[in-house]
Amino acid sequence: MSVAAPNAVEWGKWLDAPAKINLFLHVIGRRTDGYHLLQTAFRFLDFGDRLRFTPRTDGAIRRVNPLAGVAEEDDLCVRAARLLQSETGCTHGVDIELEKRLPMGGGLGGGSSDAATVLIALNRLWQLGLPRESLQALGLRLGADVPVFVFGRSAFAEGVGERLQAVALPAEAYVVVAPGVSVPTPRIFAAPELTRNTEPCKIADFAEVAAQQRLFGRNDLQPVAEIYYPAVARAIRLLGDEVGDQKVRMSGSGACVFAQCPSREQGETVLAAMSGRWPEGWQGFVACGVDVHPLYGKMPGDSAGQVGR
């Protein structure tokens, strides 16, 4: 993936919307409004979708290319642009072109990342000047995963995913496998088999394990996805055959699963070995973890390899 220069946002230039993985995901309770209380760690990858923007003078928000199965009115990119426009009274319009490379319903945050890139980019292109916190609040109205992409840092998250603390993580590569199915998040969270009372952890607990380049905790949604979607269970098993079960995890509510590897080269070796045994319709890629969103520059005080700051 060609990563845009930090902070470089221009009309007509392809801008990155990076994927995320959940290094762990615990469901620790449920609010009275039905939303689940979570603890998780988000990490961005140097692979994802891409978007570019062309200005319009008529105030219209339009999606240039079709997205299979998603009407323009339901597209998170279009909704994000229209929300930003309405909340600021902006009269500018835009054509949005999306290069979709992440699977939908894959647990990699594709739609949420696309929406965040729209908010970040149009805030600059339209010269609106909204602070990041305001964009995060708008993002939460679009979906629980949008704020972390606007936040722009690998993060330890709580609440419904909106309470974020930046973390810096050791360099790692990841093999990501998409087993050819789309998993609707509401179905997983509504399942009676879902564990909803995992004991809360502390960020220091996560930091200690992550610093040793090991995966922390578990994904509480994974056993449910394995029940309802056998392809997810098979992907976990096949990837585990290559790297060991303790290094494999599902991201988000699925369907994608990933394995942590010390280097991109090792990841490519694992992917090549596995791809010869998976069914038609499966896909995979290797990406490295990144701690800062490509539309943001390096933050003061950043130090690679430190966790829990």
N, C-alpha and C positions, 0 to 999 in steps of 0.2 A: 504493500500500500504506500503510495507516495503521500507523505505527511506534509501538509501546508506549513509554511513558515509561521512560527508563533506570532499571533496577533495580526497576521496578514489577512485582512478581509476586504475583498474587492468585488465589484460587480463583474459577473461573467467568469469568475475563477472558481474552480472546483474546491470545495471545502469539506473537510472530513467530519464524519459523525461516527466516532469510534464505538466498537462493541464494548460490552462489559461482561464480566463474569462475577458470580457471587462465590467468594472463597469459602464462605459458610453461610447458612441461613437458618436461624432458629425462630420458631413461632413461640412466643412467650406469653401470649394472652390474647384477649379479644376485647375491643371497645364496645360500649353500649350501642353504637351505631352500626356494628357488624364488621368494621374494619379490624384486621388482625394486627397485633403488636409484634414487631419483628426486631431481631438483631441480625445484622449481616455485615459483610465487608465487600465493598465494590472495588473491582480493579478494572481499569481500562486496558484495551488491547490496541496494538498498532495495526488494526484491520477493522473495516466497517463499511458503512454506506458512504456515499458522497453526494453533496448537493451543490448547485450553483443557482445564482439569482440574477434575473434581468429586470431592470426597473420598468414600471408602467406609470403613465401619467394620468390614467383614468381612475385610479384608486382601487382597481379590482385586484383580487388575490386569485391567481390561477395556477393549477398544476399542469405543467407542460406535457408530461408523459403519463400514460395510464399505469395503474398499479393493480395487478390482478386481484380481484375479489374485494377491493377497497374503493368505495365511491369517493369522489372528490370531497363531498361534504363531510365524510367521516375520516379523511386523511389527517393524521396528527400534524403533518407539516402545514397544511392549509389552516387547520384549526388554530395552531400556534400563531401563525401570521395574522389571522383575523382577530385573535384575542389581543395580541400586542397592539394592533391597529386601533381596536375599539377602546382599549384601556388608556391609550395615550392621546386619542383624538387625531391620530396621524391620518393624513389624506393621501399619502403615497400608496401605490400599488406595487405588485411584484409578480413575476412569473417564476415558479419554482420547478427546477428540474432535479429529479432524484435518480441516482444510480443505485439500485437496490442490490446489495451483495450479501446481506445477512438474511437468513431464513426467517419468515414470519412465524410467530408462535414458537420461537426457539429458545427463549430465556436469555438472549444476549442483549436485550434492550434496544433493538434496532429502531422501532418506531419512536421510543422515548428519546433516544439519542438524536434522531432526525429532528424531532420537535425542539430539542434544546439547541441544536445548531441553528435552526431557524430563529429562535429567540435571540441568541447571542449575535448572530450575523446581522439580522435586520435592525437590532438595537443600534448597531454601529452604522450600517449602511443608510438607515433613515435618520441617523444622528439624533437619536432620542435621549441618550444619556442616562438611561435607567441604571441604578446600581445593581450589582449582582444579586443582592438579597431580594430585590423586587422581581427580578427575572425568575428566581427560584420560586417565589410565591405564585407567580403566574404559571410556572411549570407544574406545580403541585395540582393546580386546577385541571391540568391535562392528563396527569397520571402520576402514580407514586414514584416511578423511577426517573421522571424528568428532572427533578431538582438536583440529583447528584451529578448529572451531566453539565448542568449550568454551574454548579459548585466548582466543577472542573478539576477535582483532585480525587485520587484513590481515597476511600473513606470508610470509616466505621460508622454504621448507620443504625439508628433506633427509631422508635415510634412506628409510623407506617412506612418509614424509609426516608423521612424528611429531616430528621435530626442528625446532623453530619459532623464528624470530626475527621480532619485530614490525617492520613497516614502515609508514610513513605515505606515502600516494601522492597525486599531484596530482588535483584534481577532474576526473572524467571521467564521461560518460554512455556507455551501451552499448546497442546494438541486439542483441537476442538472438532467434535464429530456431530453432524446433524443427521439423525437417523430417519429422515424422510417423512416425519409426521409433524403436525402442528398441534401444540398443546394449549388449549385455552386456559388462561390463568384462573378465571372464576370457577371452573370445574374442579380444579385442584384444591382451591381454598374452601370450597363447599363440601368436599368429600368427608363423610363421617369417619373415615380412617385416619384423617389428619391429626397428628399430635399438636396440641395447642397449649401445652403447659411446660415447655422446656424451661429449665432453671436459667434465669438471666446470668450472663457472664459479664466480666469486666474487660475493658479494652486492653488492660495490662495482660490479661490471660491470653487474648488473641495475639498481642504483640510478642509475647515470649515464644509462642509456638511458630509464628510467622518468621521471626528472626532466624529460626533454625531451618527455614525453608521446608517446613512441613505444613500440611493442611490442618486447619483447626476445626474442631467440632464436627458438624455434619450439616446436611441439607434436610430439614424436616419434611420438605415437599417431595423429596426423591422417592421414598417408599410408595407414596400415593401414585405418583406418575408411573412407577414401574407396574403397579397393579392395573391401571387403566390403559396403559400404552406399552405393550410388550416390546415394541421396537426400542424404547428407552432402556428397558432392562437388558436387552440384547447388546445394545451399544456399550453399556457399562461393563458387561461381562467381556466383550471382545477387547475393549480398551484395557481392561484389567489384566487380560491374558498377556498383554505386551509390557505393561509397566508395573503391575502389582495393584491389587484392589485398593490399597490405602492411598494411592495417588490419583484415584479417579473420583469425580464428583459431577453431579448434574448442576447446571447453572439455573438460577431462578426457579421457575415452575416447569422448566424443560421446554422443548425436548432435547436441547443440545447438552452434551456431556463433554467434560474436558479432563485432561491429565496434565499434571505439572511436570516439566522437564527442566534440567539445568541449562540447556542451550537450544537454540533454534535448530541446529544441525541434528541433535538427538531427537528433537521433535519430528523433524522430517523423516528420520529413519523409522520412528514408530508409526507415523502416518502411512508411509509406504508399505510397511509390513501389514498393517491392519486393512488398508484399502483393498488388498488382494483377497480379503475374506468377507467383505461386507456386501449386503444385497444391493441390487440395482436401485438407484434413487437416493442413496446415501451420499453425503458430501462431507468434506473436512478441510481444515486449513491449520496452519501453524502460525502463531503470532506471539509476540513478546509483550509482556506487561509494561505499561507506562503509567507514571504517577500523575501526569499533568495533561489535561485536555489539549489537543493540538491548536486550538484557537486561543489558548492562553500561553503566555511566556513562562519561563522559569521563575518561581516565586522567591522572594528574598528569604535566605535561610534554608532553602532546599538542600538536602544532603541525601544522596542515594544510599539505600541500604539501612536507613534508620526507620524504626517502626514506632507508631503510637505517639508521635509529636503533635 
